[in-house]
């Protein structure tokens, strides 16, 4: 996969060669048998978006998926959402991510949870996916597009690989006004790799790409409560198994900055569900 400069910057933001080692050590410290992992054991670390596992479950429920569908997880990270869909719904899931380290970790964790026969991963760009037209019965992106400036290409490419009538669920941070954000944030160290849209801009992008909007929900209250609770719980130091293993030592600062922007009405976590026409 040949990365463009902006994609390379995003991959470098998330990439870390020692991530798997830290996760396995954190699991051991938390008393988890790493040779007999269950998907739920990984939820504290592999669901590094606002709302965590509960938000994943909430978003997936909106898609009305059914067993044996082939679902695409775009920007899959270390595979938390993909494993959740496979284990809870019984779907076959393919995950893609720009960050090679995430893909490597996702494969190991999926193998250790016994889901490799249902879930596969590939390092790939969401702007040029290595799949045939109409390959997937559904797709999900969770906290992904905030790093992607070329939204037109993104949603047209997603539409290309989806079957007619397939559900697309987007759960992203979206901007509510043009006020400047304070960095670092969970998805970007600087403004260079942060590309937020408004909900109205998102709906136009999806419509132009060939999607029909079915549902939109602002989840600000949930997000604020989640972040406040997380910051309070880690006030005396991070837990042995948490998103800090992925986001690094600046996790509290990133969470405080995103919480401040949410409380001041600059951004909001929003779920949108659309269907390919």
N, C-alpha and C positions, 0 to 999 in steps of 0.2 A: 504494500500500500504506500503510495507516494503522497506525503502530506504537504499541503500548502503552509505558508508561514504562520497564518492565524491558527490553523488546526494544530500545528506543532506547538504553539504557545499554550493552547488549551491542554494538549496531552502532557506537556511538561508541568503544568499547574497541578495535575492530578497524579502524575507518575511517581513511583517510589519502589525501588528494587527490593526493599526490606519489608514490604507490606504484609506478605504472607507470613513471614516469620513472626511479626508483631501480633497478627491476628491469632495464630496458633498459640503463642505464649499467653495472650489475653484469655483465650478459651480455657487453657489449663488453669490459670490463676482464678478464673471464675468457677472452676470445678466441673468443667464440661469434658466428657470423654471425647477427645479429638478423633478417635478411631471409630466412633459410633455416633457421628453427628446427625442431628435432625435439622431441617430448615429453620425451625423456630429458635434453635440455639444461636443462630447467626444474626437474628433480627437486630440486636443492639448495635451491630457494626455494619451490616450489609444493606441497611435501609437508611442511607445518609441523606435524607431529604426531610423537609418540615412535616412533622406528623409521624415519621417512622413507619413501622409496620401497619399501624392502624390506618394511616393515610393510603398506603398501598392497597390494603383490603377494601377501603372505601372507593378508591378509583377503579379497581378491577370489577367490583360489583356493578358499577355503572355501565360496564361494557356488555353485560348479559352474555358472557362466554359459555361455551359448553364443551364437554369432553371431546378430545381428539382434534379440535381445531388447531391449526398451525398459527401461532401468534408471534409477532415481531416486537422485541423490546429494544427500542432505539436509545442508545446511550445507557447501556445496561449496567455500567459500573462493575461491581464484583458479583453481580448476578442475583441479588436479593429478590427483586420483583419477578424475574424469570423463574426462579425456583419456587416462589410463592404460587404463581399461576399454575405451574406444572403439578405441584403437590396438592394444592387445594381444589383446582378445577379439573385437572387431568388433561390439560392441553399439552401439545408439543410446542416448545418455545425456542426461538432462535434469538440470541442477543448479540448486538454489535456495539462496539465502543471504539473511540479514537485511541484510547490509552492502552498500549500493549500490556503493561503491567496489570491493569484491571482484568484483561482477558485471561491472562495466565492464572491469576488468583481465582477468578470465577470458575475456571475449568477444574482446578484442584478442589475447591470447596464443593462444587457440584458432584464431583466424583466421590468425595467423602460422605455426601448425603445420599448417595445411591440414585441420583437422578440423571446420570449421564445419558441414559437411554431416551430421555425425554427432552433434555435441554442441551443445546450446543451454543458455542460462542465463536465470534470471529472479529478480528480487528479490522474495522472498516469505517469509512466516512459516511455519515448520514446523507451527504450531498451527492454521493455516487456509490450506491449500494450494489453489491455483487449478486443480485437476485433477479430472476426472471419476472416479467410483468405478471401481475395477478397471483403472486406466490402465497400471500398470507390472508387468513380469515379475520385478522384483527391486528392492531398495533397500539403500542403504548409508549409515551415518552414522559418521564418524570424528572423534572428539574434539569432539562437538557438544552432546550432551545435558547436559554439565557446566554449560552456561549456561542450561538450561531448567528452571524450577521446576515447571511444570505437566506432569509426565511422563504423567499419565493421559490428558490431551488429546493429547499428542504421539503416543503409540503407538496410540491409537485412530484418529487422523488418518492415520498411516502405514498402518495396516491398511485404512482406507477406500480408499486410492488404489492398493492392491496387488491383484493377481489371486490367487485361491485357489491355494495351493501355492507361491506365490512366496517366494523367500528374502530374509530381512532379515539383514544383517550389521551388528553394532554393535561398534565399537572405541572404548572410552571409558576414562577414568580413573574408578575406583570406589573408594569408601572401604572400608577394612577394619575401622575402629573409629571411635569418636567423638572422637578426639583432634583438637585444633584444628590447622589448617593455617597456615603462615606465608605471607603474601602480600608482593609480587605473585607470581602464577603465570601460566603462558602463556595461560590462558583467562580470567583475572580479575585485576584490580588489587586488589580487595577482596572480602570475603566476600559482599557484596551481590549479586554476579552469579555466584557459585559455588554450584552445586546438585548435589552428588554423592549417589549412592545406593550401597548395598551390592549385591553380586552377587545376593543373595537377594531384595532389594527389586526389583531389575531383573527377575528371573525372574517374580515375582508380577505386576508391571506388564505384562509381555509376555503372560503367560498370560491375564490379565483382558482384554487388548485383542484376543484372538483368535489368538494365536501359540502354536505348539508349539516348545519349546526343543529344538534338535538338538545343540548343542555349546557348551561353555564352556571357556575357556582363560585362565589367569592368565599374563601375559607379563612378570612383574616382572624376571626375570633379564635378558631381552633389553633391557628399558627402562633398567635401571641401567647396563648396558654401553654402550648407545647414548648416554646422557647423559654418562657419564664421558668417553667418547671425544670427544664434541662439545665439552665444556668444555676438555679438554686441547688440542684442535686450535685453539681460539680464544683460548688463554691470552695470546698476543701480539697479539691484535686479531682482529676478525671477518674472514671471507673476503669477497672482492668479491661473491660470489653465495651467499647463505645465508638462513636464516630470520630473521636479524637485520633484513633489509630489511622484513619484515612485522611483527615484534614490537618493533622499535626498540632503543634504546640499553640498555634494561633486560633484554635477552635473557639475558645471563649470570646475572643475579640470579634471574630467573624459573626458569631451568634448575636453578640450585643449590637453590632452594627445593623444586622438585618432586622433584629427586633425593634431597634430605634426607628428604622425607616418604615416598618409596618405600623408602629404605634403612631407615627406622625402622618400616616396616610399617603406615603410616597409610593409604596409597593404593596402588593397583595398576592397571596397564594390563590390561584384560580384553577378550577377544573373545568375543562371543556370536553364534551363528547360530541363527535361528529360521525357521519356515515358517508362513505364514498358513494357518490351518485352513480 
